[in-house]
Every structure is written in structure tokens, then in C-alpha cells.
Amino acid sequence: MNHWSLALGLVLGVLVLREATAHTHHLHNAQKEREADGARSPRDHGHYTNGEHNADFDHEAILGSVKDAEEYDQLPAMEAKRRLEILLVKMDRDNDKQINRKELHSWILRSFRMLSEEESSERMDEVDEDEDGYVTWAEYISETYGIKDPEDQQLLDKDDQVEEQRLLKEDRQLFNAADKNIDGRLDDMEFLAFSHPEESPDMLPIILQQTLEEKDVNNDGLIDFQEYIGDKGKEQDREWLLTEKDKFDNDHDKDGNGILDRHEILAWVVPTNEDIAEDEVDHLFAAADDDNDDLLSFLEILDHHDVFVGSEATDYGDHLHNLDRFDDEL
């Protein structure tokens, strides 16, 4: 094999690598995706995985769309910068050619809402079996649980499916709460409230009641640490218990009185996008605020466009450059 054939093989290898590492995002069913402690997964649950940073989250936080983020991943750098600059003009509310923390925070919250709407729309397309623009309870349980007849309660009679029983019951409660006009079906806005109840304040009392029914053993409307860890705490080792106690005391029990009240319970089970957006602002400023003036100039953002929106894999060009160097060495 001559060196040109080897170089061609390396190029093909790079192309395969680009395809394999393309922007990925897994649509989740908000009712089913939970953390180990029972809380709904926060918007940034995939930002870091096993210590590895996922840049897709940053791109989606700016673009407000998985589809748009995927498109940007295929754009040449110059085109990605051109489109990003158009977004910056919209983001810059005071027209000073700089993005301050408040402007970026507001924009990210807007993006999170758009992502929820996009996810809900895709999920609705999956569930709306007759494609009439509405989701009935029968359609939902057919697609989600495999129950073809709404009157079929066999699922509820199986002792080994206690978790499924609970989820089905909770889903029914959320479905009914989201069905504002009580017509037995959900339109797109109602389905958004159902699939992403964290986006709808009207849904929060339902989630609170569901959590209390599951955790509040003594029915006092509060959750102490033993109720927080539940029966599974009996099967865990000391290290796990200490970790959970630290989370309970320092993350959830805001007033330090040893119990979670209703506000603290909701903050635990329905993580607020406000705090997640604040963390993302800190993350992006740390990556792009080169002069440390606590403002992001358009130039700073465009210089770090790959952090904000991405473009064609930057290392792809590096690989091609390395092929020239490889050729020279041969």
C-alpha cells in the first residue's frame, strides 16, 4: 500500500468517525425519566456523563432546538458564525453589542421552553395513532404501556409490576389535569403540560400530591429523611446513606429543619430551569469571557462559536492537515 492509499484510508476513517460522533439527543418521555431518588430528571441531566462534557447541551441551550443543533453540526465554520451573529442581535436586548448575564439567562430559559415544545411535539407524533392532532388516553396507554383496551386492567393485577401500576395511575392523574376542556383528549398545548408538567404551574399541585402519596408515610404533609430514602434505604450500605443524607441536608432542606415542606418537595422533584440556566450562564462565560469583564462581546462569542452552536467537526480539518504532514514525512 503506497502512502496515498494510506492517506485515503485515513480520510475515510475520519468521515466514518464524524458520522459516528454526530450530534445525538435522545427524546425522553418526561413521565418516565426519573433520577434515582424519584425526582424528574433536570433539563441538564445529560450535560456531563461520567465526568465527560457533552457539548450538545450547550448548543441546544442557545439554539432551542435539537434539529437546529444537528444542522449547525454540519455547517462550515463561517456559515455557523454568520447565523450565530444573527441570533446575537436578537439576544442583545439593550443593543450594546455585548451580551450580559441577564440577557444570556433569559435567552437560555427561552431555549429550554422551545426544547420542551419540540420534544412534546415529537412525542405527540409518536402517540397520536390516528394523526388527528389530538391524543386520547387510549392512544397514550396503547403506545406507552402496550394496553390496547383502556378497560383492560390486567397490568394492574401483576404483583411484579408495582412500579408500572404507580406510573399508570400518575399518568392518568396528569392526563386528566392537563385536559383543561375535559373533552377526553389533549391538543398540542395540553399535551405539552402533560408530557412536561414542569413547564405548567397548574400541574405542580398534582406532582406534589403524587409525591406525598408515595413518600409521606405518616401523612403529615412533610417528608423527613427516612421517608425520603424509603424502603430501599434498608438495603443500602453506609456510604450510600451518607451520600443521600448530605443531599437531603444540603440540597433539599433549605431551611435546615430536618424535614421537607411543600415548597422544598417541589424544588426537589421538579428541578427549576432557572437554576439550570444560571449554571449554564456561568459555564458559557467561563468558556468565552476572554477579557474577564463579565460581559460577552459579539467577537468573543464568535471566536468561541464552537462552544455556543458548533459547526463541522473542528478536528476534521486538523486530520486533513495532519495528512499533509504525514505525506511530507513519507
Secondary structure, DSSP 8 states (H G I E B T S, - for coil): --HHHHHHHHHHHHHHHHHHTS-------TTT-B-TTS-B--TTTTSEETTEE-HHHHHHHHHS-HHHHHHHTTS-HHHHHHHHHHHHHHH-TT-SSEE-HHHHHHHHHHHHHHHHHHHHHHHHHHH-TT-SS-EEHHHHHHHHH--SSTT--GGGG-GGGHHHHHHHHHHHHHHHHH-TT-SSEE-HHHHHHHH-GGG-GGGHHHHHHHHHHHH-TT-SS-EEHHHHH-GGGGGS-HHHHHHHHHHIIIII-TT-SSEE-HHHHHHHHS--HHHHHHHHHHHHHHHH-TT-SS-EEHHHHHHTHHHHT--S-HHHHHHHHHHHHHHHH-
